[in-house]
């Protein structure tokens, strides 16, 4: 199947990328034959994919990278780049192509050191493919220093290097970088399109696929997780009960503590799965004996400390991401309440708790619902500013009680 099949509800973006891939293919073919490059081209060396969470920014970037590396013999007969079956497409999509570097971070930011490594790689010629492609899925997490390091590489790229940057919005990327990129905006796909993808690709039952897609309002990754992970559904159900529990101060504080504890438990589970193996692998690479109590070689304490710091930052981000997901679900609950109060024809996302929605809607007016949504947004902003999670969530639950 073509590489574009997983790009849901983005027909305009798909058409632009397909046209650029055709021009890129013509450029490489002309260069190989010693012919002059095409006079006009829709291809460029740097692209910026923006769109709301779940819209498929990274999916679009990876599909484009695969189309750039396509080596299908059908191209010589007029076939489109991006067949999805050839070695270039397949290895790019599964993450093993030698000339495609996909960068995503499980930390809070991408620093100068990691960015310099990327820039050095970007200067290399393709080893086996047609282009050297760097996919930076979290361009919004570049520190200011890292952004300045990246700027030079984007401004003066190597002849066969392509940068594919992904971020939620233009404002999340340095102005100097975004001004040198071709900008593509993705929209939120429809509930029906996401449900169809879950049925077609993940084998989810149609009813469950539609329910998950409706609950997440077209967020592809969250819909897939909700449809396939029972623990994710249980956590979400617990979050949607919170608006009914904030009747007094004690209940507010208890609900906040439980929300933060659940996020911390998620972070702990991820750490238990990954940290021990990372630590043992590094100890073995540094020449330590078997077992956690064995003596480390001299001069390796700094390397171990760096790994511990990285693991700590990863746990912090995992906890924040889990909290942010819960706050997103909570916002969706009050959005539905507001829709009921205003008599809107907008589809209700949380239809499975319709009784609770009606109960909260009858108990207050739209003004209080809007203030509660603002309280959730303020909590998310506080977490972004590194406010202690418990303090931020306690302030939010108290504001939800007050309305």
C-alpha angles and dihedrals in degrees: 000000000000118000090245095066094095092050098099123204096347102113095147094050091045091054092051093049093046090053091049091049090053091051091046090052091050090050094053093043092051091049091051091052094045091245124138115267119258113281095231126032138176089204123101136172100245131041132182118204114197133174142121120295111285095023093113104253094151091042090055092048094049092046090052091048089053092049090051090053095043113134099175112149087223089077090075088058094051098275120150120255111251102056092160093220107072124091093257094053096041098048091046093052094047092045102247103105110125093221100045118081115189113194121195125155133216089194131084094257146003111243138207096265095056091045093052089054089054093048091052090051091048090061092062124097117242111278101203106346137071096253139019102237126192115192111193105188096180103043088146089066095061112120116232091257092049090049091054090051090051094047096073092051093049091045095051108022127180112263096258100031124110125191118206111189125186127198138150093247143355090256090063091066128066111265091233091057099043091049088062096049133078106243125225120182120204122200131213108275119235121266090244093052093051092046090052090052092052091051095044101042107023100033094236118162110259095241093049091044093053092046092051093045092049092047093053095039095233099319100147101202095042091047091053092049093047092049095048106031119069093192090056090054091049093051091049092050089053092051092050089057092058096086089061094051103056097088097125140012094264092052091049093053092045093050091049092050092050092049093051092043091053090052091048090050090053090051090048092052092051090048093050091052097048112019099063093051092046091050094047092047092051093047090052092048090052092051101254120153122254117282133044093265097056119114118263120226115259117271096028099097092093093054092050091048090052090053092049091051091050091050091050091052090049091053089050092052093046090053092048093047091051091049091047090052090052091049090050090054090048091052089052090054093055091041087059090047090053092049090054093047093051094043091239121174090220111127115258111243098198099048092150090069096041092133091058091046091053091047094053092042092055093047097060145014131257091262092062091045091054091050089052092052088050089052091055091048089050089052092053090049090050091052089051088055091054096253110164105273096230093051092048094048093044090053089050096050091049089051090049089055093049094044 
